[in-house]
Amino acid sequence: MLFLVAALLLLGAVLGSAAHLPLPVTLAVAGVIGVWLIVFAARERLSHRKG
C-alpha cells in the first residue's frame, strides 16, 4: 500500500511539473509510473490468490 501512495504522490509531482517539461520527457515519466503501477497491481493480485 505504501508503494501505491508513493506512486500517486510521484504522479502528482510529475503532473504538476508537466507544464515545464518537454512532452517526450513527460510521456516517458508517465509511462514508467504506469508500468510501475501495473507491476504493483499484478503482484498484489497474485499474492491474494496464493494467500
CHARMM internal coordinates of N, CA and C (Angstrom, degrees):
IC EDIT
DIST 1 N 1 CA 1.4489
DIST 1 CA 1 C 1.5230
ANGL 1 N 1 CA 1 C 110.55
DIST 1 C 2 N 1.3156
ANGL 1 CA 1 C 2 N 116.20
DIHE 1 N 1 CA 1 C 2 N -36.50
DIST 2 N 2 CA 1.4551
ANGL 1 C 2 N 2 CA 119.97
DIHE 1 CA 1 C 2 N 2 CA 179.59
DIST 2 CA 2 C 1.5266
ANGL 2 N 2 CA 2 C 110.90
DIHE 1 C 2 N 2 CA 2 C -63.05
DIST 2 C 3 N 1.3293
ANGL 2 CA 2 C 3 N 116.52
DIHE 2 N 2 CA 2 C 3 N -36.79
DIST 3 N 3 CA 1.4597
ANGL 2 C 3 N 3 CA 119.88
DIHE 2 CA 2 C 3 N 3 CA 178.59
DIST 3 CA 3 C 1.5254
ANGL 3 N 3 CA 3 C 110.96
DIHE 2 C 3 N 3 CA 3 C -64.49
DIST 3 C 4 N 1.3221
ANGL 3 CA 3 C 4 N 117.01
DIHE 3 N 3 CA 3 C 4 N -37.96
DIST 4 N 4 CA 1.4611
ANGL 3 C 4 N 4 CA 120.88
DIHE 3 CA 3 C 4 N 4 CA 178.85
DIST 4 CA 4 C 1.5262
ANGL 4 N 4 CA 4 C 110.64
DIHE 3 C 4 N 4 CA 4 C -64.66
DIST 4 C 5 N 1.3104
ANGL 4 CA 4 C 5 N 116.70
DIHE 4 N 4 CA 4 C 5 N -43.16
DIST 5 N 5 CA 1.4668
ANGL 4 C 5 N 5 CA 120.54
DIHE 4 CA 4 C 5 N 5 CA 177.82
DIST 5 CA 5 C 1.5182
ANGL 5 N 5 CA 5 C 110.50
DIHE 4 C 5 N 5 CA 5 C -62.61
DIST 5 C 6 N 1.3279
ANGL 5 CA 5 C 6 N 116.67
DIHE 5 N 5 CA 5 C 6 N -43.04
DIST 6 N 6 CA 1.4589
ANGL 5 C 6 N 6 CA 120.34
DIHE 5 CA 5 C 6 N 6 CA 178.58
DIST 6 CA 6 C 1.5286
ANGL 6 N 6 CA 6 C 111.10
DIHE 5 C 6 N 6 CA 6 C -63.09
DIST 6 C 7 N 1.3179
ANGL 6 CA 6 C 7 N 116.93
DIHE 6 N 6 CA 6 C 7 N -40.10
DIST 7 N 7 CA 1.4611
ANGL 6 C 7 N 7 CA 120.48
DIHE 6 CA 6 C 7 N 7 CA 179.16
DIST 7 CA 7 C 1.5249
ANGL 7 N 7 CA 7 C 110.92
DIHE 6 C 7 N 7 CA 7 C -64.54
DIST 7 C 8 N 1.3131
ANGL 7 CA 7 C 8 N 116.65
DIHE 7 N 7 CA 7 C 8 N -41.95
DIST 8 N 8 CA 1.4656
ANGL 7 C 8 N 8 CA 119.44
DIHE 7 CA 7 C 8 N 8 CA 179.22
DIST 8 CA 8 C 1.5214
ANGL 8 N 8 CA 8 C 111.75
DIHE 7 C 8 N 8 CA 8 C -67.52
DIST 8 C 9 N 1.3277
ANGL 8 CA 8 C 9 N 117.52
DIHE 8 N 8 CA 8 C 9 N -37.75
DIST 9 N 9 CA 1.4635
ANGL 8 C 9 N 9 CA 120.26
DIHE 8 CA 8 C 9 N 9 CA 176.19
DIST 9 CA 9 C 1.5275
ANGL 9 N 9 CA 9 C 110.61
DIHE 8 C 9 N 9 CA 9 C -64.92
DIST 9 C 10 N 1.3290
ANGL 9 CA 9 C 10 N 116.61
DIHE 9 N 9 CA 9 C 10 N -42.13
DIST 10 N 10 CA 1.4541
ANGL 9 C 10 N 10 CA 120.41
DIHE 9 CA 9 C 10 N 10 CA 178.12
DIST 10 CA 10 C 1.5227
ANGL 10 N 10 CA 10 C 110.84
DIHE 9 C 10 N 10 CA 10 C -64.52
DIST 10 C 11 N 1.3141
ANGL 10 CA 10 C 11 N 116.84
DIHE 10 N 10 CA 10 C 11 N -40.55
DIST 11 N 11 CA 1.4615
ANGL 10 C 11 N 11 CA 120.76
DIHE 10 CA 10 C 11 N 11 CA 177.66
DIST 11 CA 11 C 1.5205
ANGL 11 N 11 CA 11 C 110.45
DIHE 10 C 11 N 11 CA 11 C -62.17
DIST 11 C 12 N 1.3258
ANGL 11 CA 11 C 12 N 117.46
DIHE 11 N 11 CA 11 C 12 N -41.19
DIST 12 N 12 CA 1.4597
ANGL 11 C 12 N 12 CA 120.56
DIHE 11 CA 11 C 12 N 12 CA 177.65
DIST 12 CA 12 C 1.5129
ANGL 12 N 12 CA 12 C 112.16
DIHE 11 C 12 N 12 CA 12 C -63.48
DIST 12 C 13 N 1.3064
ANGL 12 CA 12 C 13 N 116.62
DIHE 12 N 12 CA 12 C 13 N -40.07
DIST 13 N 13 CA 1.4728
ANGL 12 C 13 N 13 CA 119.95
DIHE 12 CA 12 C 13 N 13 CA 178.24
DIST 13 CA 13 C 1.5233
ANGL 13 N 13 CA 13 C 110.82
DIHE 12 C 13 N 13 CA 13 C -66.23
DIST 13 C 14 N 1.3272
ANGL 13 CA 13 C 14 N 116.46
DIHE 13 N 13 CA 13 C 14 N -39.78
DIST 14 N 14 CA 1.4624
ANGL 13 C 14 N 14 CA 119.75
DIHE 13 CA 13 C 14 N 14 CA 179.56
DIST 14 CA 14 C 1.5214
ANGL 14 N 14 CA 14 C 110.40
DIHE 13 C 14 N 14 CA 14 C -68.01
DIST 14 C 15 N 1.3164
ANGL 14 CA 14 C 15 N 117.54
DIHE 14 N 14 CA 14 C 15 N -41.48
DIST 15 N 15 CA 1.4580
ANGL 14 C 15 N 15 CA 119.69
DIHE 14 CA 14 C 15 N 15 CA 178.99
DIST 15 CA 15 C 1.5257
ANGL 15 N 15 CA 15 C 111.20
DIHE 14 C 15 N 15 CA 15 C -65.87
DIST 15 C 16 N 1.3195
ANGL 15 CA 15 C 16 N 116.60
DIHE 15 N 15 CA 15 C 16 N -34.46
DIST 16 N 16 CA 1.4551
ANGL 15 C 16 N 16 CA 120.03
DIHE 15 CA 15 C 16 N 16 CA 178.18
DIST 16 CA 16 C 1.5143
ANGL 16 N 16 CA 16 C 112.46
DIHE 15 C 16 N 16 CA 16 C -67.86
DIST 16 C 17 N 1.3159
ANGL 16 CA 16 C 17 N 116.36
DIHE 16 N 16 CA 16 C 17 N -31.45
DIST 17 N 17 CA 1.4647
ANGL 16 C 17 N 17 CA 119.50
DIHE 16 CA 16 C 17 N 17 CA -179.45
DIST 17 CA 17 C 1.5243
ANGL 17 N 17 CA 17 C 112.32
DIHE 16 C 17 N 17 CA 17 C -98.00
DIST 17 C 18 N 1.3139
ANGL 17 CA 17 C 18 N 117.48
DIHE 17 N 17 CA 17 C 18 N 2.91
DIST 18 N 18 CA 1.4653
ANGL 17 C 18 N 18 CA 120.35
DIHE 17 CA 17 C 18 N 18 CA -176.61
DIST 18 CA 18 C 1.5252
ANGL 18 N 18 CA 18 C 111.84
DIHE 17 C 18 N 18 CA 18 C -63.21
DIST 18 C 19 N 1.3036
ANGL 18 CA 18 C 19 N 117.49
DIHE 18 N 18 CA 18 C 19 N -27.79
DIST 19 N 19 CA 1.4635
ANGL 18 C 19 N 19 CA 119.98
DIHE 18 CA 18 C 19 N 19 CA 179.73
DIST 19 CA 19 C 1.5239
ANGL 19 N 19 CA 19 C 111.54
DIHE 18 C 19 N 19 CA 19 C -69.46
DIST 19 C 20 N 1.3164
ANGL 19 CA 19 C 20 N 117.65
DIHE 19 N 19 CA 19 C 20 N -20.14
DIST 20 N 20 CA 1.4560
ANGL 19 C 20 N 20 CA 121.88
DIHE 19 CA 19 C 20 N 20 CA -177.41
DIST 20 CA 20 C 1.5201
ANGL 20 N 20 CA 20 C 113.21
DIHE 19 C 20 N 20 CA 20 C -101.91
DIST 20 C 21 N 1.3198
ANGL 20 CA 20 C 21 N 117.13
DIHE 20 N 20 CA 20 C 21 N -6.26
DIST 21 N 21 CA 1.4644
ANGL 20 C 21 N 21 CA 121.42
DIHE 20 CA 20 C 21 N 21 CA -178.14
DIST 21 CA 21 C 1.5269
ANGL 21 N 21 CA 21 C 109.92
DIHE 20 C 21 N 21 CA 21 C -106.29
DIST 21 C 22 N 1.3100
ANGL 21 CA 21 C 22 N 117.23
DIHE 21 N 21 CA 21 C 22 N 152.02
DIST 22 N 22 CA 1.4687
ANGL 21 C 22 N 22 CA 119.70
DIHE 21 CA 21 C 22 N 22 CA 173.05
DIST 22 CA 22 C 1.5338
ANGL 22 N 22 CA 22 C 110.31
DIHE 21 C 22 N 22 CA 22 C -64.33
DIST 22 C 23 N 1.2999
ANGL 22 CA 22 C 23 N 116.15
DIHE 22 N 22 CA 22 C 23 N 152.06
DIST 23 N 23 CA 1.4636
ANGL 22 C 23 N 23 CA 121.44
DIHE 22 CA 22 C 23 N 23 CA -177.42
DIST 23 CA 23 C 1.5242
ANGL 23 N 23 CA 23 C 113.54
DIHE 22 C 23 N 23 CA 23 C -57.56
DIST 23 C 24 N 1.3286
ANGL 23 CA 23 C 24 N 120.86
DIHE 23 N 23 CA 23 C 24 N -44.25
DIST 24 N 24 CA 1.4783
ANGL 23 C 24 N 24 CA 119.15
DIHE 23 CA 23 C 24 N 24 CA 179.60
DIST 24 CA 24 C 1.5271
ANGL 24 N 24 CA 24 C 113.24
DIHE 23 C 24 N 24 CA 24 C -60.81
DIST 24 C 25 N 1.3239
ANGL 24 CA 24 C 25 N 117.40
DIHE 24 N 24 CA 24 C 25 N -36.88
DIST 25 N 25 CA 1.4717
ANGL 24 C 25 N 25 CA 120.33
DIHE 24 CA 24 C 25 N 25 CA 178.45
DIST 25 CA 25 C 1.5183
ANGL 25 N 25 CA 25 C 109.92
DIHE 24 C 25 N 25 CA 25 C -67.04
DIST 25 C 26 N 1.3098
ANGL 25 CA 25 C 26 N 116.63
DIHE 25 N 25 CA 25 C 26 N -43.32
DIST 26 N 26 CA 1.4654
ANGL 25 C 26 N 26 CA 120.94
DIHE 25 CA 25 C 26 N 26 CA 179.31
DIST 26 CA 26 C 1.5241
ANGL 26 N 26 CA 26 C 110.61
DIHE 25 C 26 N 26 CA 26 C -61.36
DIST 26 C 27 N 1.3269
ANGL 26 CA 26 C 27 N 116.80
DIHE 26 N 26 CA 26 C 27 N -44.49
DIST 27 N 27 CA 1.4641
ANGL 26 C 27 N 27 CA 120.22
DIHE 26 CA 26 C 27 N 27 CA 179.83
DIST 27 CA 27 C 1.5253
ANGL 27 N 27 CA 27 C 111.98
DIHE 26 C 27 N 27 CA 27 C -66.50
DIST 27 C 28 N 1.3153
ANGL 27 CA 27 C 28 N 117.06
DIHE 27 N 27 CA 27 C 28 N -36.99
DIST 28 N 28 CA 1.4619
ANGL 27 C 28 N 28 CA 120.34
DIHE 27 CA 27 C 28 N 28 CA 178.86
DIST 28 CA 28 C 1.5275
ANGL 28 N 28 CA 28 C 110.69
DIHE 27 C 28 N 28 CA 28 C -65.25
DIST 28 C 29 N 1.3086
ANGL 28 CA 28 C 29 N 116.84
DIHE 28 N 28 CA 28 C 29 N -45.54
DIST 29 N 29 CA 1.4732
ANGL 28 C 29 N 29 CA 120.58
DIHE 28 CA 28 C 29 N 29 CA 179.51
DIST 29 CA 29 C 1.5248
ANGL 29 N 29 CA 29 C 110.19
DIHE 28 C 29 N 29 CA 29 C -65.54
DIST 29 C 30 N 1.3203
ANGL 29 CA 29 C 30 N 117.38
DIHE 29 N 29 CA 29 C 30 N -40.94
DIST 30 N 30 CA 1.4641
ANGL 29 C 30 N 30 CA 120.64
DIHE 29 CA 29 C 30 N 30 CA 177.90
DIST 30 CA 30 C 1.5318
ANGL 30 N 30 CA 30 C 110.62
DIHE 29 C 30 N 30 CA 30 C -62.79
DIST 30 C 31 N 1.3128
ANGL 30 CA 30 C 31 N 116.71
DIHE 30 N 30 CA 30 C 31 N -37.80
DIST 31 N 31 CA 1.4665
ANGL 30 C 31 N 31 CA 120.44
DIHE 30 CA 30 C 31 N 31 CA 177.49
DIST 31 CA 31 C 1.5185
ANGL 31 N 31 CA 31 C 112.24
DIHE 30 C 31 N 31 CA 31 C -65.15
DIST 31 C 32 N 1.3282
ANGL 31 CA 31 C 32 N 116.29
DIHE 31 N 31 CA 31 C 32 N -41.95
DIST 32 N 32 CA 1.4717
ANGL 31 C 32 N 32 CA 120.12
DIHE 31 CA 31 C 32 N 32 CA 178.15
DIST 32 CA 32 C 1.5208
ANGL 32 N 32 CA 32 C 110.38
DIHE 31 C 32 N 32 CA 32 C -62.61
DIST 32 C 33 N 1.3166
ANGL 32 CA 32 C 33 N 117.17
DIHE 32 N 32 CA 32 C 33 N -44.24
DIST 33 N 33 CA 1.4657
ANGL 32 C 33 N 33 CA 120.42
DIHE 32 CA 32 C 33 N 33 CA 179.21
DIST 33 CA 33 C 1.5269
ANGL 33 N 33 CA 33 C 110.28
DIHE 32 C 33 N 33 CA 33 C -64.79
DIST 33 C 34 N 1.3181
ANGL 33 CA 33 C 34 N 117.11
DIHE 33 N 33 CA 33 C 34 N -40.72
DIST 34 N 34 CA 1.4589
ANGL 33 C 34 N 34 CA 120.50
DIHE 33 CA 33 C 34 N 34 CA 178.46
DIST 34 CA 34 C 1.5164
ANGL 34 N 34 CA 34 C 112.64
DIHE 33 C 34 N 34 CA 34 C -61.67
DIST 34 C 35 N 1.3244
ANGL 34 CA 34 C 35 N 116.60
DIHE 34 N 34 CA 34 C 35 N -43.45
DIST 35 N 35 CA 1.4689
ANGL 34 C 35 N 35 CA 120.72
DIHE 34 CA 34 C 35 N 35 CA 177.75
DIST 35 CA 35 C 1.5186
ANGL 35 N 35 CA 35 C 110.12
DIHE 34 C 35 N 35 CA 35 C -63.63
DIST 35 C 36 N 1.3356
ANGL 35 CA 35 C 36 N 116.45
DIHE 35 N 35 CA 35 C 36 N -41.50
DIST 36 N 36 CA 1.4577
ANGL 35 C 36 N 36 CA 120.91
DIHE 35 CA 35 C 36 N 36 CA 178.55
DIST 36 CA 36 C 1.5329
ANGL 36 N 36 CA 36 C 110.31
DIHE 35 C 36 N 36 CA 36 C -59.75
DIST 36 C 37 N 1.3198
ANGL 36 CA 36 C 37 N 117.39
DIHE 36 N 36 CA 36 C 37 N -44.12
DIST 37 N 37 CA 1.4613
ANGL 36 C 37 N 37 CA 120.47
DIHE 36 CA 36 C 37 N 37 CA 179.60
DIST 37 CA 37 C 1.5272
ANGL 37 N 37 CA 37 C 111.74
DIHE 36 C 37 N 37 CA 37 C -66.54
DIST 37 C 38 N 1.3155
ANGL 37 CA 37 C 38 N 117.70
DIHE 37 N 37 CA 37 C 38 N -37.21
DIST 38 N 38 CA 1.4663
ANGL 37 C 38 N 38 CA 120.52
DIHE 37 CA 37 C 38 N 38 CA 178.62
DIST 38 CA 38 C 1.5248
ANGL 38 N 38 CA 38 C 110.54
DIHE 37 C 38 N 38 CA 38 C -66.46
DIST 38 C 39 N 1.3284
ANGL 38 CA 38 C 39 N 117.06
DIHE 38 N 38 CA 38 C 39 N -42.73
DIST 39 N 39 CA 1.4687
ANGL 38 C 39 N 39 CA 120.63
DIHE 38 CA 38 C 39 N 39 CA 178.14
DIST 39 CA 39 C 1.5268
ANGL 39 N 39 CA 39 C 109.73
DIHE 38 C 39 N 39 CA 39 C -63.45
DIST 39 C 40 N 1.3298
ANGL 39 CA 39 C 40 N 116.67
DIHE 39 N 39 CA 39 C 40 N -42.45
DIST 40 N 40 CA 1.4579
ANGL 39 C 40 N 40 CA 120.18
DIHE 39 CA 39 C 40 N 40 CA 179.06
DIST 40 CA 40 C 1.5283
ANGL 40 N 40 CA 40 C 111.05
DIHE 39 C 40 N 40 CA 40 C -61.58
DIST 40 C 41 N 1.3310
ANGL 40 CA 40 C 41 N 116.73
DIHE 40 N 40 CA 40 C 41 N -44.75
DIST 41 N 41 CA 1.4642
ANGL 40 C 41 N 41 CA 120.34
DIHE 40 CA 40 C 41 N 41 CA -179.85
DIST 41 CA 41 C 1.5276
ANGL 41 N 41 CA 41 C 111.12
DIHE 40 C 41 N 41 CA 41 C -63.61
DIST 41 C 42 N 1.3219
ANGL 41 CA 41 C 42 N 116.71
DIHE 41 N 41 CA 41 C 42 N -40.58
DIST 42 N 42 CA 1.4682
ANGL 41 C 42 N 42 CA 120.14
DIHE 41 CA 41 C 42 N 42 CA 179.41
DIST 42 CA 42 C 1.5244
ANGL 42 N 42 CA 42 C 110.77
DIHE 41 C 42 N 42 CA 42 C -64.83
DIST 42 C 43 N 1.3311
ANGL 42 CA 42 C 43 N 116.69
DIHE 42 N 42 CA 42 C 43 N -42.78
DIST 43 N 43 CA 1.4738
ANGL 42 C 43 N 43 CA 119.47
DIHE 42 CA 42 C 43 N 43 CA 178.97
DIST 43 CA 43 C 1.5224
ANGL 43 N 43 CA 43 C 110.83
DIHE 42 C 43 N 43 CA 43 C -64.59
DIST 43 C 44 N 1.3150
ANGL 43 CA 43 C 44 N 117.68
DIHE 43 N 43 CA 43 C 44 N -40.25
DIST 44 N 44 CA 1.4588
ANGL 43 C 44 N 44 CA 120.44
DIHE 43 CA 43 C 44 N 44 CA 178.54
DIST 44 CA 44 C 1.5298
ANGL 44 N 44 CA 44 C 111.01
DIHE 43 C 44 N 44 CA 44 C -64.33
DIST 44 C 45 N 1.3068
ANGL 44 CA 44 C 45 N 116.42
DIHE 44 N 44 CA 44 C 45 N -42.82
DIST 45 N 45 CA 1.4631
ANGL 44 C 45 N 45 CA 120.25
DIHE 44 CA 44 C 45 N 45 CA -179.16
DIST 45 CA 45 C 1.5244
ANGL 45 N 45 CA 45 C 110.61
DIHE 44 C 45 N 45 CA 45 C -64.25
DIST 45 C 46 N 1.3315
ANGL 45 CA 45 C 46 N 116.82
DIHE 45 N 45 CA 45 C 46 N -42.68
DIST 46 N 46 CA 1.4636
ANGL 45 C 46 N 46 CA 120.48
DIHE 45 CA 45 C 46 N 46 CA 179.76
DIST 46 CA 46 C 1.5277
ANGL 46 N 46 CA 46 C 111.42
DIHE 45 C 46 N 46 CA 46 C -66.88
DIST 46 C 47 N 1.3225
ANGL 46 CA 46 C 47 N 117.39
DIHE 46 N 46 CA 46 C 47 N -37.92
DIST 47 N 47 CA 1.4577
ANGL 46 C 47 N 47 CA 119.70
DIHE 46 CA 46 C 47 N 47 CA -179.61
DIST 47 CA 47 C 1.5315
ANGL 47 N 47 CA 47 C 111.67
DIHE 46 C 47 N 47 CA 47 C -68.84
DIST 47 C 48 N 1.3254
ANGL 47 CA 47 C 48 N 117.30
DIHE 47 N 47 CA 47 C 48 N -31.78
DIST 48 N 48 CA 1.4643
ANGL 47 C 48 N 48 CA 119.43
DIHE 47 CA 47 C 48 N 48 CA 178.26
DIST 48 CA 48 C 1.5278
ANGL 48 N 48 CA 48 C 111.31
DIHE 47 C 48 N 48 CA 48 C -75.54
DIST 48 C 49 N 1.3041
ANGL 48 CA 48 C 49 N 117.84
DIHE 48 N 48 CA 48 C 49 N -28.48
DIST 49 N 49 CA 1.4572
ANGL 48 C 49 N 49 CA 120.63
DIHE 48 CA 48 C 49 N 49 CA 177.31
DIST 49 CA 49 C 1.5268
ANGL 49 N 49 CA 49 C 110.82
DIHE 48 C 49 N 49 CA 49 C -71.14
DIST 49 C 50 N 1.3373
ANGL 49 CA 49 C 50 N 116.90
DIHE 49 N 49 CA 49 C 50 N -38.23
DIST 50 N 50 CA 1.4554
ANGL 49 C 50 N 50 CA 120.90
DIHE 49 CA 49 C 50 N 50 CA -178.95
DIST 50 CA 50 C 1.5146
ANGL 50 N 50 CA 50 C 111.80
DIHE 49 C 50 N 50 CA 50 C -72.50
DIST 50 C 51 N 1.3269
ANGL 50 CA 50 C 51 N 115.76
DIHE 50 N 50 CA 50 C 51 N -38.81
DIST 51 N 51 CA 1.4600
ANGL 50 C 51 N 51 CA 119.50
DIHE 50 CA 50 C 51 N 51 CA -174.53
DIST 51 CA 51 C 1.4457
ANGL 51 N 51 CA 51 C 111.34
DIHE 50 C 51 N 51 CA 51 C -94.91
END
COOR INIT
IC SEED 1 N 1 CA 1 C
IC BUILD
